[in-house]
């Protein structure tokens, strides 16, 4: 378990030529005179990338690197890929870095290479916050996908779910950084490789050559770059286990991968709320045609249709896989929203102040700050409210506009008033190869070619059980009523009791027992109620009164400052899960799992790499509760990676916590005590 998500930035000195030098490792990041040429020789030429990209048959090529440094290798690979691969192909570049540069350091380091400034500036603009974990960055309209792991190299590759085609084994000289080249690192390099995977490295050090040989690579020395006598290259020529088995790591019940990725022709996404819109958008960005069926008469008509939502990640006071998911998802969401809306039409990164509800929570906040679990860019003490926290990256979103923007992509076709009535698998030799879908409008008939989809994703929230195509998931609805009041009426109410109208003019989202966001379109939006086992879909006055009490507490106003008769509102139903974690991933058969993994009833620590049931190209993305604005963008990107067979943006331990089959496995393990 981590004690902090903060990471040390490198201590640098800068040569007279402007090149960065690591004081810790007493080594240069690159040679000023020949850095670009050395990268192209060592990594591009000696992995035969020009030839491989020119004849690339599959949709994506995957490179993994040890040591991101200044990103120079990535930039050279990006530039070459655009020149040498056809426009329908995608590059995934994965890199790890224990001492990530800050954005300003990166800017200073890369200004030396004006010939690639077109690429380096895009990287700098999209560069994530320096925070432990995976960060997915999309460039070139999704054609270039960069996955960065900030943390120990061994930990990053242990957490990675990917099938690598070529390795760039870079970093500082092994003699100056021997700790990185551990036996476990080499084992994970092999786990993440397939027959035909290549590697190249600038070094000919024995520790590297032996480590690669020991895990099965054929290794040889070749002429190094320039004055360097030797470097090392090689290839994995021996057969490997299947991708699902290699990714299982003893927990095959959490399998996410197909042995052979099925061709992706057209994907059906059911539901046009936050989960559906983000899933469709992530797929469309990868060039996939997506059809979205929405049973309502508008986009984001359910819980995703509240007039104003806020990014409130509820970050925990200790490290857990679920907290790492929400932290990573939070950072991913803020990057996405900022890229979609640069003019504050529907997204305003105004910041959020989290106010303690009671003394115990105030103590927890202080402990969080004292222990420095999070970087200051993510969480810091509020200067506006004593004892409160400031989340500077947070803000508010107009949800309907967000969903409409996501679904406006040219590869997405939205069908409103279209309810999924039936779904049946298309099988060849006992293997699912697609799905036939039929809607209430007979939008597609069972014998019509248009009804066939290669993959289906259910983003149907509380309507999922009624479809009858999934195992019985434990999600449940929670009623929520949000309220709004005219800003001028709110100011007049303050003045009527001798309070300043300025209390209504705040510039950050405020959260305590509920929330209030800065006004938009002359209205102040606040709430929300949390009503279990309540199916009433009508706005109620008592709900307004509860929300007004929340508002008055947030704004430090006396009770009954406002009148409930001045409020309007909206009711929707969150889709919640007992373990407070979304249900995201492939849908598997409960009966098959119970039989195949029954050993878990006798031994909860039993491990197996045997895959009981192939992935059926049917996925689910539900249960985001009140944190959908945080979790759905990364969940959508994750689903897209599973469908396309490309690297996952999630740690494996995190994906296990989201896996739809976790409830089946939990029950099997618990039954050993019965």
Residue pairs with C-beta under 8 A, 6 or more apart in sequence:
1 318
1 319
1 320
2 132
2 319
3 319
3 371
3 373
4 132
4 371
4 372
4 373
4 374
5 131
5 132
5 133
5 319
5 327
5 373
5 374
5 375
5 378
6 131
6 132
6 372
6 373
6 374
6 375
7 98
7 99
7 100
7 130
7 131
7 132
7 150
7 151
7 375
8 99
9 99
9 100
9 101
9 102
9 105
9 130
10 20
10 22
10 23
10 24
10 99
10 101
10 105
11 22
11 23
11 24
12 20
12 21
12 22
12 23
12 105
13 20
13 21
13 23
14 20
14 21
14 108
15 21
15 28
15 32
17 32
17 112
18 32
18 108
18 111
18 112
19 28
19 29
19 30
19 31
19 32
19 35
19 109
19 112
20 28
20 29
20 70
20 105
20 108
20 109
21 27
21 28
21 29
22 28
22 29
22 99
22 172
24 99
25 172
25 173
25 176
25 177
26 176
27 172
27 173
27 176
29 69
29 70
29 72
29 109
30 38
30 39
30 69
30 70
30 72
31 38
32 112
34 225
34 226
35 72
35 112
35 113
36 72
36 76
36 113
36 115
36 116
37 225
38 202
38 225
38 226
39 72
39 73
39 76
40 76
40 80
41 225
42 200
42 201
42 202
42 224
42 225
42 231
43 49
43 73
43 76
43 77
43 168
43 170
43 200
44 50
44 76
44 77
44 80
46 200
46 222
46 231
46 233
47 166
47 167
47 168
47 198
47 199
47 200
47 233
48 198
49 77
49 80
49 81
49 84
49 166
50 80
50 84
52 61
52 165
52 166
53 61
53 80
53 81
53 84
53 85
53 89
54 84
54 85
56 85
56 86
56 89
59 88
59 89
59 90
59 264
59 644
60 89
60 90
60 91
60 92
60 644
60 645
60 646
61 81
61 85
61 89
61 90
61 91
61 92
61 165
61 166
62 92
62 93
62 94
62 162
62 163
62 164
62 165
62 166
62 646
62 647
63 77
63 91
63 92
63 93
63 94
63 164
63 165
63 166
63 167
63 168
64 93
64 94
64 95
64 157
64 160
64 162
64 164
64 166
64 167
64 168
64 189
64 192
65 73
65 74
65 93
65 94
65 95
65 96
65 167
65 168
65 169
65 170
66 95
66 96
66 153
66 167
66 168
66 169
66 170
66 171
66 180
66 185
67 95
67 96
67 97
67 153
67 170
67 171
67 172
67 180
68 74
68 95
68 96
68 97
68 100
68 148
69 97
69 101
69 170
69 171
70 101
70 106
70 109
70 110
71 95
71 106
71 110
71 120
71 123
72 110
72 113
73 95
73 168
73 170
74 93
74 95
74 123
74 146
75 110
75 113
75 116
75 119
75 120
75 123
76 116
77 91
77 93
77 168
78 91
78 93
78 119
78 139
78 140
78 144
79 116
79 119
81 89
81 91
81 144
82 140
82 143
82 144
85 91
87 143
88 287
89 143
90 142
90 143
90 144
90 145
90 286
90 287
90 646
91 143
91 144
91 145
92 145
92 147
92 162
92 646
92 647
93 144
93 145
93 146
93 147
94 146
94 147
94 148
94 149
94 160
94 162
94 164
94 647
95 146
95 147
95 148
95 149
96 148
96 149
96 150
96 151
96 152
96 153
96 156
96 157
97 148
97 149
97 150
98 150
98 151
98 152
98 153
98 180
100 130
100 148
100 150
101 109
102 130
103 124
103 127
106 123
106 124
106 127
107 124
110 116
110 117
110 120
110 123
110 124
111 117
113 120
122 139
123 137
123 139
123 146
126 137
126 138
126 139
126 335
126 339
127 137
128 135
128 137
128 148
128 331
128 335
129 135
129 331
129 375
129 377
129 378
129 393
130 150
130 375
130 377
131 150
131 327
131 331
131 374
131 375
131 377
131 378
132 150
132 151
133 149
133 150
133 151
133 324
133 327
133 328
133 651
134 147
134 148
134 149
134 156
134 159
134 328
134 649
134 650
134 651
135 147
135 148
135 149
135 150
135 328
135 331
135 332
136 145
136 146
136 147
136 332
136 634
136 637
136 649
137 145
137 146
137 147
137 148
137 335
138 144
138 145
138 146
138 285
139 145
139 146
141 285
142 285
142 286
142 287
145 646
145 647
147 647
147 649
149 155
149 156
149 157
149 159
149 160
153 171
153 180
153 185
154 180
154 182
154 184
154 185
154 188
157 185
157 188
157 189
157 192
158 184
158 188
158 652
159 651
159 652
159 653
160 188
160 192
160 647
160 648
160 651
160 652
161 247
161 256
161 257
161 647
161 648
161 650
161 652
161 655
162 192
162 646
162 647
162 648
163 192
163 193
163 194
163 243
163 645
163 647
164 192
164 193
164 194
164 197
165 194
165 196
165 197
165 198
166 197
166 198
166 199
166 200
167 189
167 193
167 197
167 198
167 199
167 200
168 199
168 200
168 201
169 199
169 200
169 201
169 203
169 208
169 232
170 201
170 202
171 177
171 180
173 203
173 205
174 180
174 181
174 203
174 205
174 207
174 208
175 205
178 207
181 207
181 208
181 211
183 211
183 214
185 211
186 211
186 212
186 214
186 215
187 215
189 199
189 212
189 215
190 215
190 216
190 217
190 236
190 240
191 246
191 247
191 249
192 246
193 236
193 240
194 236
194 240
194 243
195 236
195 237
195 238
195 239
195 240
196 235
196 236
196 237
197 235
197 236
198 233
198 234
198 235
198 236
199 212
199 217
199 233
199 234
199 235
200 231
200 232
200 233
200 234
201 208
201 231
201 232
201 233
202 224
202 225
202 228
202 231
203 231
203 232
204 221
204 224
204 229
204 230
204 231
204 232
208 232
209 219
209 221
209 232
212 219
212 232
212 234
213 219
216 236
216 238
217 234
217 235
217 236
218 234
218 235
218 236
218 237
219 232
219 233
219 234
220 232
220 233
220 234
221 230
221 231
221 232
222 230
222 231
222 232
222 233
223 229
223 230
223 231
224 230
224 231
225 231
240 246
241 609
242 259
242 611
243 257
243 258
243 259
244 252
244 255
244 256
244 257
244 258
244 259
244 611
244 615
245 252
245 609
245 610
245 611
247 255
247 256
247 257
247 652
248 254
248 255
248 608
248 609
248 611
249 609
249 652
250 607
250 608
250 609
251 607
251 608
251 656
252 608
252 609
252 610
252 611
252 612
253 593
253 596
253 597
253 608
253 612
253 661
253 664
253 665
254 652
254 655
254 656
254 659
254 661
254 662
254 665
255 586
255 611
255 615
256 585
256 586
256 615
256 642
256 648
256 655
256 659
257 615
257 642
257 645
258 614
258 615
258 617
258 645
259 611
259 614
261 644
261 645
262 433
262 434
262 454
262 455
262 617
263 454
264 288
264 454
264 455
264 643
264 644
265 289
265 434
265 452
265 453
265 454
266 288
266 289
266 290
266 291
266 452
266 453
266 454
267 280
267 283
267 288
267 289
267 290
267 291
267 453
267 454
267 455
267 456
267 457
267 643
268 290
268 291
268 292
268 293
268 435
268 437
268 453
268 455
268 456
268 457
269 276
269 279
269 280
269 283
269 290
269 291
269 292
269 293
269 456
269 457
269 459
270 276
270 292
270 293
270 420
270 456
270 457
270 458
270 459
270 460
270 467
271 292
271 293
271 294
271 458
271 459
271 460
271 461
271 463
272 292
272 294
272 296
272 299
272 300
272 301
272 403
272 407
272 414
272 416
273 300
273 301
273 302
273 303
273 304
273 305
273 403
273 459
273 461
273 628
274 300
274 304
274 399
274 402
274 403
274 624
274 628
274 629
274 632
275 304
275 459
275 461
275 621
275 622
275 624
275 628
275 632
275 635
275 636
276 292
276 294
276 457
276 459
276 621
277 292
277 299
277 300
277 304
277 402
277 403
277 406
277 407
277 632
277 636
278 406
278 632
278 633
278 635
278 636
278 637
279 457
279 459
279 621
279 632
279 635
279 636
279 639
279 640
280 290
280 292
280 406
280 407
280 409
280 412
280 636
281 406
281 407
281 409
281 412
281 636
282 633
282 636
282 637
282 639
282 640
283 290
283 411
283 636
283 639
283 640
283 643
283 644
284 290
284 409
284 410
284 411
284 412
285 409
285 640
286 640
286 644
286 646
287 411
288 411
288 640
288 643
288 644
289 411
289 413
290 411
290 412
290 413
291 412
291 413
291 415
291 453
292 407
292 412
292 413
292 414
292 415
293 415
293 418
293 419
293 420
293 437
293 439
293 443
294 301
294 414
294 415
294 416
294 417
294 418
295 417
295 418
295 419
295 420
295 440
295 463
296 302
296 416
296 417
297 416
297 417
298 305
298 400
298 416
299 400
299 403
299 404
299 407
299 414
299 416
300 399
300 400
300 402
300 403
300 404
302 461
302 462
302 572
302 573
303 461
303 480
303 572
303 573
303 574
303 575
303 628
304 399
304 400
304 403
304 628
305 399
305 400
305 570
305 572
306 399
306 482
306 525
306 528
306 570
306 572
307 398
307 399
307 400
307 482
307 484
307 523
307 525
307 570
308 396
308 397
308 398
308 399
308 517
308 520
308 525
309 396
309 397
309 398
309 399
309 628
309 629
310 352
310 394
310 395
310 396
310 397
310 509
310 511
310 515
310 517
310 629
311 330
311 333
311 334
311 352
311 391
311 393
311 394
311 395
311 396
311 397
311 509
311 629
311 630
312 352
312 354
312 391
312 394
312 509
312 511
312 515
312 626
312 627
312 630
313 326
313 327
313 329
313 330
313 391
313 394
313 627
313 630
314 326
314 627
315 323
315 326
315 327
315 330
315 374
315 378
315 379
315 391
316 322
316 323
317 364
317 367
317 368
317 373
318 373
319 373
321 651
321 653
321 654
321 656
321 657
322 579
322 580
322 581
322 654
322 657
324 651
324 653
324 654
325 581
325 631
325 634
325 650
325 654
325 657
325 658
326 627
326 630
326 631
327 374
327 378
328 634
328 649
328 650
328 654
329 630
329 631
329 633
329 634
329 635
330 378
330 393
330 630
331 378
331 393
332 633
332 634
332 637
332 649
333 629
333 630
333 631
333 632
333 633
333 634
334 349
334 393
334 394
334 395
336 633
337 347
337 349
337 395
337 397
337 402
338 347
338 349
340 347
340 402
340 405
340 406
341 347
341 405
345 398
345 401
346 397
346 398
346 401
346 402
346 405
347 395
347 396
347 397
347 398
347 402
348 395
348 396
348 518
349 393
349 394
349 395
350 394
350 395
350 396
350 507
350 508
350 509
350 518
351 390
351 391
351 392
351 393
351 394
351 395
351 507
351 508
351 509
352 390
352 391
352 394
352 395
352 508
352 509
352 510
352 511
353 382
353 384
353 385
353 388
353 389
353 390
353 391
353 508
353 509
353 510
353 511
354 365
354 382
354 388
354 389
354 390
354 391
354 511
354 512
355 385
355 387
355 388
355 510
355 511
355 512
355 554
356 362
356 364
356 365
356 387
356 388
356 512
357 512
357 513
362 387
365 387
365 388
365 389
366 387
368 374
368 379
368 389
369 379
369 380
369 381
369 389
373 379
377 392
377 393
378 391
378 392
378 393
379 389
379 390
379 391
380 389
380 390
380 392
381 388
381 389
381 390
382 388
382 389
382 390
383 390
384 390
384 508
390 508
394 509
395 509
396 509
396 517
396 518
396 520
397 629
398 520
399 629
407 414
415 439
415 443
417 441
418 439
418 440
418 441
418 443
419 439
419 440
419 441
420 437
420 438
420 439
420 460
420 467
421 438
421 439
421 440
422 437
422 438
422 446
423 435
423 436
423 437
423 438
423 456
423 467
423 469
423 618
424 435
424 436
424 446
425 432
425 434
425 435
425 436
425 616
425 618
426 432
426 433
426 434
426 435
426 436
426 452
427 433
431 614
432 614
432 616
432 617
432 618
433 454
433 617
434 452
434 453
434 454
434 455
434 617
435 452
435 453
435 454
435 455
435 456
435 617
435 618
436 446
436 451
436 452
436 453
437 444
437 451
437 453
437 456
438 444
438 445
438 446
438 451
444 450
444 451
445 451
454 617
455 617
455 618
455 619
455 643
456 617
456 618
456 619
457 619
457 620
457 621
457 639
457 643
458 464
458 467
458 469
458 470
458 587
458 618
458 619
458 620
458 621
458 622
459 620
459 621
459 622
460 467
460 622
461 475
461 573
461 575
461 622
461 623
462 475
462 476
462 477
462 573
462 575
464 470
464 473
464 475
464 575
464 620
464 622
465 472
465 473
465 475
469 587
469 618
470 587
470 620
470 660
471 587
471 588
471 589
471 590
471 660
471 663
471 664
472 590
473 577
473 583
473 620
473 622
473 623
473 660
473 663
474 577
474 578
474 663
475 575
475 576
475 577
475 583
475 622
475 623
476 575
476 576
476 577
476 578
477 535
477 573
477 574
477 575
477 576
478 530
478 531
478 532
478 573
478 574
478 576
478 625
479 529
479 530
479 531
479 532
479 534
479 535
479 536
479 571
479 572
479 573
480 527
480 528
480 529
480 530
480 531
480 571
480 572
480 573
480 574
480 626
481 527
481 528
481 529
481 531
481 539
481 540
481 543
481 544
481 547
481 569
481 570
481 571
482 525
482 526
482 527
482 528
482 547
482 569
482 570
482 572
483 525
483 526
483 527
483 543
483 544
483 547
483 548
483 551
483 567
483 568
483 569
484 523
484 524
484 525
484 526
484 567
484 568
484 569
485 523
485 524
485 526
485 562
485 566
485 567
485 568
486 522
486 523
486 524
486 566
487 504
487 519
487 522
487 523
487 524
488 522
489 566
490 504
490 524
490 562
490 566
491 501
491 504
492 501
493 561
493 562
493 563
493 566
494 500
494 501
494 503
494 504
494 557
494 561
495 501
497 557
497 558
497 561
499 557
499 558
499 561
503 555
503 556
503 557
504 519
504 524
504 555
506 518
506 555
507 518
508 518
509 515
509 516
509 517
509 518
510 516
510 554
510 555
511 554
512 550
512 553
512 554
513 550
513 553
514 526
514 527
514 528
514 547
514 550
514 551
514 554
515 526
515 527
515 528
515 550
515 554
516 524
516 525
516 526
516 550
516 551
516 554
516 555
517 524
517 525
517 526
519 525
524 551
526 547
526 550
526 551
526 554
527 547
527 550
527 569
528 547
528 626
529 543
529 546
529 547
531 543
535 573
536 571
537 571
537 573
538 571
539 568
539 569
539 570
539 571
541 564
543 569
543 571
544 564
544 567
544 569
545 564
547 567
547 569
548 561
548 562
548 564
548 567
549 559
551 557
551 562
552 558
552 559
552 560
552 561
552 562
574 625
574 626
575 622
575 623
575 624
575 625
576 623
576 625
577 583
577 623
577 625
579 657
580 625
581 623
581 657
581 658
582 621
582 622
582 623
582 624
582 625
582 631
582 635
582 658
583 620
583 621
583 622
583 623
583 658
583 660
584 619
584 620
584 621
584 622
584 623
584 635
584 638
584 639
584 658
584 659
584 660
585 619
585 620
585 638
585 639
585 642
585 655
585 658
585 659
585 660
585 661
586 615
586 616
586 618
586 619
586 620
586 642
586 660
587 616
587 618
587 619
587 620
587 660
588 613
588 616
588 660
588 661
588 664
589 613
590 664
592 612
592 613
593 612
593 613
593 661
593 664
593 665
593 668
594 664
594 668
595 612
596 610
596 612
596 613
597 608
597 612
597 665
597 668
598 668
599 606
599 608
600 606
600 665
600 668
600 669
600 672
601 668
601 669
601 671
601 672
602 672
603 672
604 669
604 672
615 642
617 643
619 639
619 642
619 643
620 660
621 632
621 635
621 636
621 639
624 631
624 632
624 635
634 649
634 650
635 658
637 649
638 648
638 649
638 650
638 655
638 658
640 646
641 647
641 648
641 649
642 648
648 655
650 658
656 662
